[in-house]
């Protein structure tokens, strides 16, 4: 029996999350005897460095040739199916290269698409920054069969939904102590991890997006400074933030790490803080029993007095100064993009929300108290770990992605 061959497209430019989803499915398929190759954006080269898959990289400059790349790979490799990792970034790459993405449905092959956001649920409009909505092209959604990764999508069983929970990180005490020693963080101190992606450091066309991208880390540093002198903030991202003035030597910046080194860091952390509800790092932390706090902002205000009437207590002098420098505010679940309304249907009644603590960005007391409890209070920490474990167990009842792929192939799924 001839082994199946799969061609994966991983065309995301500025983040590894979508490509990581595809790599996990590829690993499952190759473990079952299939062969896999990738056409990937060159920004994914470090992530894919240690993978066994055949791969070809494409740059932004060559984007207009993406159809020629795929034509050649389909001709040479004769894949059983094409898998988009993911649908939204494939559509975006093609649109920015002025290429009609519908060509992917014209090979007479099954077209499977990782639908990270479940676009049938979210709809076709993303709320970006302050009053800058972006319409989505749903053409690929109509032409493909969805692979729905859980989390962050709802864990209820349905066609396309699959277990996307990462494997947990398990470290020996020796490895944990060694890593923390290298950072200058002792066993009695606490390590708070913050991770940012390339797209969170970009220069945006929106002045509001640029302002919020620069402002949020400063406020987080202020909050972390209140957690006490034994709490360190370790930041993994493409560039450091100017946080030494507030945190001094308790701010540690590291560039993006290869998977093994990042897992060791995550497993050595006491708390993960994120400003992106959907970050893959959150999922790894949940699977690994690392308490997770996600910051969001639900307030859209232009003037300080508007926000003050909504806050649970009067702002501190530091928060007031930050607001004066930062206003107006817009709502976000993915800092600094927004997506507050876009993701609302996905997160409504979603068990995932019980596996993390969510805190309003401008509720300074809630942030500090939540982090203090998770860092120092055994009861609070144990409660969160129990909720995380219960959520993970529920997700594990879903089929694996490879099972969903095989089911689609058995149904003879051909792109329209």
N, C-alpha and C positions, 0 to 999 in steps of 0.2 A: 504494500500500500504506500503510495507516494505521500511524503510528509508535506504538510501545509507550509506555505511560505507567506509571511506577512510583511508588508511595507508600512512602516510607521512614519508619519509626518509630524515633526516636533519643531514648529516654526516660531515659537515664542521668542521674543527679542530680549525681554528685560526681567525675566524671573524663571526660576527653575521648577516651580511647582507643577506646571502642566506637563513638562517633559518627564518629571519624576513619576507622574501617574502612568505615562506610557511605558517607562522603563520597568515598572512593577508588572504590568501586564505582559510585557515582552519576556520577562524572567519566567513567569508562569508558563507561557506558551513554549518556550525553549525547553523547560523542564519536562514537557510532555512530548518532546521530539520534533517540534516545529522549528523552522528557521526564521530569523527576523533580521531585517535591515532597517536603517533609519535614514531619512533625509531630514537634517536638523539645521536650525540656525546656528551660526558659528558661536554665538554667545553661550551655547550649551556644551562647548568642548571640554571644559573642566569637569562638569557634572558627569559626562560620559567617558571620561578618561580611562577609568578602570573597568568599563563594561566590555563584555565579549562580543558585542553586536557589530556587524558591518555597518559603516556609517559614512555618509557623505555630508559635508557642510555647505551651507549656502549663506551668502552675505546679503546685507541690505542692497548693496550695489548690484548684485545679480538677481534681485528679487523679480524683475520682469521676466527672467528666464525660468521661473519656477515650473511652468508647464513643460518646458523642454527637459528639465531635470527629471520630472515625474515620468514623462513619456519614455525617456531613456531607461529609467529604472524598471518601469513596467515591462518594457520590451525585453530587457536583459534578464530580469529575475522572474518574470511570469508569476507574480504573487497570487495567492489564493484570495486575498482580501487586502484592502487599504484601511489603515486605522489612523484617525486624526487625533493627535495628542497636543492640544485638544481642539474642539470645534471652533470656539470663539477666537483663539489665537491664529488658527489657520485662516479663518475668514478675514481677520484683521491684517495679517501679513499680505494676503492676496489683494485686498482692497488698497493697501498703501503702495503696492507695486503696480496698481492699475491692471490687475489680472482678475478676470471673472472666475471666482472659485468654483463655479458649477462645472468646470471642466473635469473635476475630480469624480463626477458622477457619470462620466461618459466612457469609461473603460469597460463597462459590462462586468464589473467586479463588485462583490459586496463592499459597501462603504460603511464602516463603523466609526462612530465619533464619540470620544469622551466628552460628554456634555457636563462640564464641571458645575454649571449653574442651573441645570435643568431649565432650559429656556422655555419649555412649555409652561412652566410654573411662573417664572419671573416676568415673562413678556418681552417686548422688543425695545424697551427704552431704559437706558441706564441714566440715573441721576449723577452727574459729574459736577464736582466743585460747587460753585454758587450759581445756580440757575443756568447750567450749561448741559442740558440733556443730550444724550447721544443715542441715535437710533441704531438698532442692530439689524443686520441683514440675516434673516432666518432661512435663507435659501438652502444652506447645508443641513439645517435641521430637518427640512422636508425631504432632502435627498438621501438621508442616512438613517441608520438605526442607532439609537442612543446607548451609550455605556454610562450609567449614572453612578458616580463614585460616592459612597457613603463611608465616612462623613465628607463634606458637611451637609450633604443632602439628607432628606428625611430617611430614617432607617426602616420605614414601613416596606414590606415586601411588595414589589411591583415589577413589571417587565423592564429589564435593563439595569435595575439596581444591583450593585454588587459590593461586597466587603472590600473596602479600600483602607481599612485600619492598618497602619504600619505595624511591623513587628516591634516589640518593646526593646528598649535598650537595657541591658543587664551588665553592670560593671562590678568588678571586685572592689573592695574597699581600698586595696593597694593602688589600683589605677585611678580611682577617684582622688585619693590623697595626693598622688603624684601630680595629677593635672592641676589641682588647686594650689599645690605648692609652687608650681611653675608660674602661676598667676599672682602669687603672693597673698593667697587667701587661705587662712588657717581653718582647721576643723571647727573651731568655735564661732567662726564668722559665717556669713550667709552670702550666697552667690545668686544674684538675680540676673537672668539672661534676657536680653533684648536682641531680636534678629530683624534686620531690614534687607530688602531686596533692591536690586538695581533700579527698578521702576519707582521706588520710593525716594530715590535720590536724583531723579531726572529734573531737568528744567522743563516746565510745562508752558503751554501757551497761555494758560490761565494765571493771572497774577495772584488770584485767590489760592490756587493750588500751590504756587511757589511759596506764598506767605505761610500757609499751614504746614507745608513740608519742613520749613525751617523752624517754625515755632514749637511744634509739639515736643520734640526732644528736649527743649529747654524746660518745659513745664514738667516733663517726666523726671528730669534731673532734680528739679526742685522738690518734687514729691519724694523721690528716693533719698534725698538728703535728710528727710525727716524720719526715715526708718531707723536711724541710729548709725553710729560710727563703725559698727561691725558689718554693715551691709554694703556689698560691692555690686556695681552694675557692669556686667560684661556684655559688650555690644559686638555682634558679628554682622558685618555689612560691608559694602564696597568702599565706604569712606567713613572716617571718624566724624563725630559731632563735636562741637566746641563746648564740652561739658566739664572740662577740668576745673574751670573757675568755680563751679558749684560743688563738684564732687572730689576734686583733687586726684589723689592716687587711687581713689575708689572707683574711678572710671577706667575700664580696660577695653580698648578697641582691638578687634581681630578681623582680618580680611576674610572673605568667604573661604570656607574649609571644605576639603574633600569629605565624603560621607563618613568614613570611619572616625576621623578626628572630630567631626561635628557631633557624632553620636556620643563620643566620650565626653565632650563638653556638656551636652544636654544631660547626660546621665549623672554628671557631677554637679548639676545646678539644683538649687533649693526651690526656685520659683521661676516661671517663665512669665514675662510681661509682653503683651503684643497689642498692636494697634490695627490688626488685620484679623477679623473673625475667621477668615478662611485659610489662614497660613498653614502650610504643610507642617511647619514646626509645632503648631498647636496640636496637631493630630499625633505627632510623634511623642509629644510630652504627655498627652492623655494616655496613650498606650503604655508609656513607660512609668506612669505614676509620678509625674512631676506636676505639682499644682500650677494652674494656669489662670492668669488674670488678663482679660481682654478689655481694652479701653475703647469706648466709642463716644460719639457726640450726637445727641438728638436735638440740639438747640440750633435753630437758624435765627440769628439776631444780628442787628447792625449796631445797636447802642448798648452801653454798659447797663443802663437802668433796666432795659428789657430783660437782660439775663439775671440781674440781681433779684428780680421779682420771682424768678423760677428756682433759684438756688435754695437748698435746704438750710443753709446758714450764710451769713454775710461773708463775702470773699476775704481772704487774708490780704495783707498788703502785697505779698508776692504774686498772688493770683490776680489781684486787681491790676498791678503793673503789666502782667503778661497779657491780660485782656485788652488793656488800653493799646498795647503794641500790636495786638493780633486781630482785633475786630475789623470787619464782621466775621462771624462764625457761620459755617455751613455744616450740615449733618453728614456724618460718615460712619460707616462700619469698616471700610477699607481706607485707612489713612494713606495718602492725602486725597484719594480719588473721590470718595463719597460713597455711592452705592447703598445709601441707607434705605431708600424705598425699594430699590431693585431687589435687594436680598430679603426684604421683609417677608414675602410669601414663603421663601425657603426656610426661614428661621421660625416661622409661626408654629407653635406646638411641636417644635423639633426637639427630641430628647438630647440632642447634642448640647443644647443650652444649659443642661443640668451638669454637664461635665466640665464646664468652665465657670469662672466668676466674671460677670460683666460689670463694668464700672463706668459711670459718666466721667468724661474727661475733666469737667469743671467741678465735680464733687470731690474736693480735695480730701475731706475727712473720710469719705467712703474708701477712696483709694488707699490712704495710709492705713486705716483700720483693717481693711481686707488683707493687705499685704502683711501687716504685722501679725495677724492671726494665722495666716498660712505659713509664715516663716517661723513663728515661735510657739504657737498654741497647738499642742498635740491633738486635742479634740477636733479643732477646726480642720487641721491637716488630714486627720484620719477620715473625717466626714467627706472631704473632697475626694480622697483616694478611693473611698467606697463608691461614690457616685461615678467616678471615672471607670472603675472596674465593671460596674453594672452596665454602663453604656457600651463599653468594649464587648462585653458578653452578648449584648443584643445585636450589635453589628456583625459579630462573628457567625450569627445564624443565617446571614445572607449568603448567596452563592459567591464563589470567587469569580473574578472577571473572566478567567479562561473558560469557565463553565457557561457564562453568558455568551461569549464569543462562539463557542462550539454550538450552542443552541441556535444562534442566528444563522450559522453556516448550515446547520441541519435543515433549517426552514427555507434554505435557498434564497437568502436575503440578497437581492440585487438592487443597487442604487437606482432610483427612478430616472 
